[in-house]
Amino acid sequence: MTRRVLLLTALLAAAPGASAFSLWGRSAPLPVVRLALKDGAFVPASPRIPARTKVRLLISNEGAVPAEFESFVLHREQIVPAGGTVAVFVGPLEPGAYPFFDDFRRATKGTLVVDAAPAPASPKGGAR
């Protein structure tokens, strides 16, 4: 354990501006998608996120009563207090449609749409 701490300390000292998170590839902030519960509906009803990317959903409840964001396929369940906002992390996910709903009012539904990642650009000048 002590050897690991010394190694990590040496790595951080050798890389100015680095942090423990950047050493493991977590320095870039997660994409944020905002979702609201408004007048008995999710807005937008079908938010889109990129495939194979972890995303932070910020879910705001503009209503006067609590709501519960739930998705069986995403394995997520989070109470959203009246007038409050919560963060729910999802992904990385494969392209497709992932339904979610308000467990307190089952008629309030939405679908998280995961778009396929764009194809990588080919190098200029073509293959040789």
C-alpha positions in Angstrom: 0.0 0.0 0.0 2.8 2.4 0.9 4.5 1.7 -2.4 1.3 2.6 -4.3 1.0 5.9 -2.4 4.6 6.8 -3.1 4.2 5.9 -6.8 1.0 8.0 -7.1 2.7 10.9 -5.3 5.7 10.7 -7.7 3.4 10.6 -10.7 1.4 13.6 -9.6 4.6 15.6 -8.8 6.0 14.7 -12.2 2.9 15.9 -14.1 2.1 19.5 -13.3 -1.6 20.2 -13.4 -2.4 16.5 -13.2 -4.8 15.0 -10.6 -5.5 11.5 -9.5 -8.6 11.6 -11.7 -6.8 12.7 -14.8 -4.4 9.7 -14.4 -7.3 7.4 -14.9 -8.9 9.3 -17.8 -11.6 11.1 -15.8 -10.5 14.6 -16.2 -13.0 15.6 -18.8 -16.4 16.6 -17.4 -19.4 14.4 -18.2 -21.9 15.6 -20.8 -25.0 17.0 -19.1 -28.6 16.5 -20.3 -31.4 18.5 -18.7 -34.8 16.9 -18.2 -37.8 18.6 -16.5 -41.0 17.3 -15.0 -43.5 20.0 -16.0 -47.3 19.9 -16.1 -47.4 16.1 -15.8 -44.9 15.4 -18.6 -41.2 15.0 -19.1 -39.7 17.8 -21.1 -38.1 16.8 -23.5 -40.0 13.5 -23.7 -37.2 11.9 -25.7 -33.8 13.4 -24.7 -30.9 12.2 -26.9 -27.5 11.2 -25.7 -24.4 9.8 -27.5 -23.7 6.1 -27.5 -21.0 4.6 -25.3 -20.7 7.7 -23.2 -21.4 8.2 -19.5 -23.9 11.1 -19.1 -25.2 13.1 -16.2 -29.0 13.6 -16.4 -30.1 16.7 -14.4 -33.8 16.1 -13.6 -35.8 19.1 -12.3 -39.3 18.9 -10.9 -41.2 22.1 -11.6 -44.3 20.7 -9.9 -45.7 21.2 -6.4 -45.5 17.4 -5.5 -42.6 15.0 -5.5 -42.0 12.7 -8.5 -39.9 9.6 -8.9 -37.7 9.1 -12.0 -37.6 5.4 -12.7 -36.3 3.1 -15.4 -36.3 -0.7 -15.2 -33.9 -1.0 -18.2 -31.5 1.6 -16.9 -31.7 0.3 -13.3 -32.3 3.8 -12.0 -34.8 5.1 -9.4 -34.6 8.5 -7.9 -37.1 10.7 -6.0 -37.2 14.3 -7.3 -38.5 16.6 -4.6 -41.1 19.3 -5.6 -39.1 22.3 -6.9 -35.9 20.3 -6.7 -33.3 18.9 -9.0 -31.4 15.6 -8.9 -28.5 14.1 -10.8 -28.8 10.6 -12.3 -25.8 9.1 -14.0 -26.4 6.7 -17.0 -24.2 4.9 -19.4 -22.2 4.1 -21.2 -25.1 2.7 -23.3 -25.4 1.1 -26.7 -27.6 2.8 -29.3 -31.3 2.3 -28.7 -34.4 3.5 -26.8 -34.5 3.3 -23.0 -38.0 4.0 -21.5 -38.4 5.8 -18.1 -41.4 7.0 -16.2 -42.6 8.8 -13.0 -43.3 6.0 -10.6 -45.8 8.2 -8.7 -47.8 9.0 -11.8 -47.3 6.1 -14.2 -48.9 7.9 -17.2 -45.9 10.3 -17.2 -43.4 8.6 -19.5 -40.4 9.3 -21.7 -37.7 7.6 -23.6 -34.0 8.1 -23.5 -32.7 7.9 -27.1 -29.1 6.8 -27.4 -27.7 7.8 -30.8 -25.0 5.8 -32.6 -21.6 7.5 -32.5 -20.6 9.2 -35.7 -18.2 7.2 -37.9 -14.6 8.3 -37.5 -13.4 10.7 -40.2 -11.1 9.2 -42.7 -7.6 10.6 -42.9 -7.0 13.3 -45.5 -5.3 12.1 -48.7 -6.8 8.6 -48.4 -5.0 5.3 -47.8 -1.6 4.7 -49.4 
